[in-house]
Amino acid sequence: MKSGLLVAAIAGMVLTSSVANSAAPPDSWDGLVKVKSKRLALAYLQPGADFRVYTKVMLDPTEVEYESLAD
């Protein structure tokens, strides 16, 4: 359950950068609901999520792999 909450938090952060430029952000997105935030312009959370027990967020390095289309 904790990983689902972390995913919801990260999704909210990602949405902040992409949705904040639109005229009217939606009230819900992919099962998440829009919430007011003191530090973010726009944030979405999973209903019932409680992040009070967390003090830090750890992001793992991203790996990218490309496949060559030329033979």
NORFENLIN-V868583 format. One record per residue. N is the residue number from 1. PSI is psi in degrees with one decimal (999 if undefined). OMEGA is omega in degrees with one decimal (none if undefined). NEAR is the number of other C-alpha atoms within 8 Angstrom. Layout:
BEGIN
n=<N N>
psi=<PSI PSI>
omega=<OMEGA OMEGA>
near=<NEAR NEAR>
END
This chain:
BEGIN
n=<1 2 3 4 5 6 7 8 9 10 11 12 13 14 15 16 17 18 19 20 21 22 23 24 25 26 27 28 29 30 31 32 33 34 35 36 37 38 39 40 41 42 43 44 45 46 47 48 49 50 51 52 53 54 55 56 57 58 59 60 61 62 63 64 65 66 67 68 69 70 71>
psi=<-34.2 -37.7 -33.8 -37.1 -39.7 -41.1 -41.1 -39.2 -44.0 -39.7 -39.3 -39.3 -41.5 -41.7 -29.6 -41.7 -33.3 -33.1 -22.1 -23.3 -13.0 161.6 -47.8 104.4 146.8 154.7 -21.0 155.8 118.8 43.2 -4.2 153.2 145.8 135.3 156.4 141.8 140.1 -29.1 -17.1 146.0 -33.0 131.9 144.6 141.1 157.8 132.8 132.9 -1.1 138.5 109.2 8.9 -24.9 -14.2 138.1 -16.1 159.0 132.3 124.7 125.5 151.8 144.4 137.4 136.4 136.3 132.4 145.8 129.2 131.8 -17.2 137.1 999>
omega=<-178.4 179.8 176.8 177.7 178.6 177.2 178.9 179.2 179.6 177.4 177.1 177.8 179.2 179.2 179.6 -177.6 -175.1 -175.5 -175.0 -179.3 -179.9 -175.2 -177.7 179.5 -179.9 178.5 176.7 -179.7 174.8 178.1 178.6 178.9 -179.9 178.2 175.5 -179.9 177.2 -173.2 -178.4 178.4 -177.6 -179.7 177.0 178.3 173.6 179.5 179.4 -179.8 179.3 -176.7 -177.1 -179.0 -178.5 176.8 -178.4 174.9 179.1 178.8 177.9 177.1 180.0 177.6 179.5 179.2 179.9 176.9 -178.8 178.9 179.5 178.1 none>
near=<4 5 6 7 12 8 8 12 10 8 9 12 12 8 12 12 8 7 9 11 6 6 5 4 7 6 6 9 9 4 6 11 11 12 8 6 8 5 4 8 8 14 13 16 12 10 6 4 7 6 6 5 5 6 5 4 5 4 4 4 4 4 4 4 4 4 4 5 4 3 3>
END
